[in-house]
């Protein structure tokens, strides 16, 4: 096998950068992305494992990359821009069901099985149940009185409970899976601890799948067990326990951690823009646009997503070599002035735009319609219940999640006039 | 205006059904696109263009008349 090493002579341009991570404002991505987008939009990127790849910061390049089948989502050969030990699902057991790390046709098989459970119609039908869950948590906040940490009282439990009910995961187990998730998403977790959390989550899901085989319920995991995909050959028709556990933990992690952070960081953002918040509350039909704008503006998948070139590809005159890792900065793309007018401004009335907060291409977020319903219900309900809602600490005291793969706040202490 | 869809490319993200529900739905079997009206009335043409622009997999083609 011929191994192609990137030649430092052929690339030219400035020396490789490392992934920008320093923010000067908690609501804005690192300023370094603006400079890169302007001066070096396809930049050489140095990875912690010693390899060199690329960083894309322009909206059109990021979108094109994510829709380009010459780039693979298979992480087994990819470098991580942040860790020396990318948590590669490199053994068969860990890889089963992890559709975000797969290419067609493998990915297509899973996606086809799952998509019908996450359609616009099905997710809208969940709205009354989401409203009920939101109201229960608001009641509890009211009973306990101010101050509360919004993350613990509202932002984390609501999407956790919703995804548990949807999948058929016992909500009583939340302390366990929230802990494993947090360990996996923390940037400073060492390899041994991360692998232990990954395996614990997998074993938990395998145990749950075994229970569902004997005691099926009306939730998604049981439905998947019963799935007989007629379009597939018989050996592909049923999902193995490993595959079910993989799909289950992917949906569980993605289903609670992302929305939880949008709810807490979104609330903090809305509190910091009281005029726009009031306008949103005065016009209930404006909430949908407001949610899209918060998704764009905050882009909580803060370090972007990665692809590996399957062949040599040219982007804007730069030669990407087969095997190199390319990081697509979703946060930089969503602040690209070539695509968004005044991208640095929060504009809750912004026209629908091609933001890439949910990604783009075949891997665009499976659960995005659920996330929208949860946010569209939760934000107005929270601010209507507590009109005087405000920070109980100074902005400098709000602990930001710079140290996590998913951005947000670790805690959001709030108070109101009780 | 005419709308064409390349069903093979669809992965059911739902942008079309979200932004132009009068023109697009999602199948109960696999969540992929169902085209409800291939020749939208003038008042829905903007929604059709938006759905095409937001589709993550370039499933929707708009043929302007």
Interface residues (C-beta under 8 A of the other chain):
Chain A: X66 X67 X108 X111 X112 X113 X114 X115 X116 X117 X118 X119 X120 X121 X352 X354 X358 X359 X360 X361 X362 X364 X365 X366 X368 X369 X372
Chain B: X11 X12 X13 X14 X17 X18 X19 X21 X25 X26 X27 X28 X29 X30 X31 X32 X50 X53 X54 X56 X57 X58
